[in-house]
Every structure is written in C-alpha cells, then in structure tokens.
Amino acid sequence: GLVLNRQTPSNLKQVWQEVVEAECARDDLIYLGGPVSGPLMAVHTLPSASDLDVIEGMYFTAGADDLRELAAQAEPRARFFIGHAGWGPGQLEGELEGGSWLTGQATIEAVFSSPDDLWLRMTKQLVGSSLITALNIKHVPPNPNLN
C-alpha cells in the first residue's frame, strides 16, 4: 500500500539529478509512501510506463526504465513515492474483517487531489456514505445546511 498524503520536502528533480543521469522534466514533490523502505515508485496516468494497472486510467511503476520515461515528461499526472506500507500474510485481510479500515472505490481524482485535507475529505465521504446506507436515507440534498 501507499500513503497518499505525506509529502516530503524533496522534489523529484532534485533527487533525480543526484542519482540518475537522465533528463527530469518534473518538479513534483516526493511522498513518503509508508514506513517500509523501498525503491522510488509512482502512480500515474501514462499507460506506456506501467508495471501494473491500479484502476482504469491509473498505473503503478517502480521499474527504472518506466520511471525514466515518466520523469522525462511534464504532462502525465503522477505522484512519486519512497517507502510503502506492508502487511504480513493474512494481516490486511484480518484487519479488514475486523473493521479496522474504511474502504471505498479508488478514483483518479482522489489520488491526485491536494494532500492537505485528503484524509479528512475521504473519511467524511466514506463515513457519510456508510451512515446514509445504514440509515436507509433516500435523498441527501447537495447542501444539507439549506434544508
């Protein structure tokens, strides 16, 4: 797993110049993907630089050649990570069964949105939709304060 909202003070262009002799057209901040160390990784919207499809239109890569291709282009949406979250065999499944996680459908908009209040926005969205379902509410106005 990758934590989506923990920015580091480093940007890709600075780090790239220190470790790779290739062009970097991106100033994106690098995110701390979790406490487990690992290689530079990215989620992005460039199909040709994909190791894995995440959802339709969004891809994952940690491959050196794919990262070079992604770094050389300023346009595709991307978020770069160092580190990741990991679980032992069966651990995540047990946590999900125990209700330790709120889950929802991943969207490109959420992944690439501002990290500043991402956790709060997603929590409100997930808890709000769960309550609406649990209470069998048929209609929720766009702005309940005007109700």
Secondary structure, DSSP 8 states (H G I E B T S, - for coil): ---SS-EEEEEHHHHHHHH--S------EEEE--SEEEEEEEEES-GGG-SEEEETTEEEE--HHHHHHHHT-SSS-EEEEEEE----TTHHHHHHHTT--------HHHHTS-STTHHHHHHHHHHHHHHHHHTT-----SSGGG-
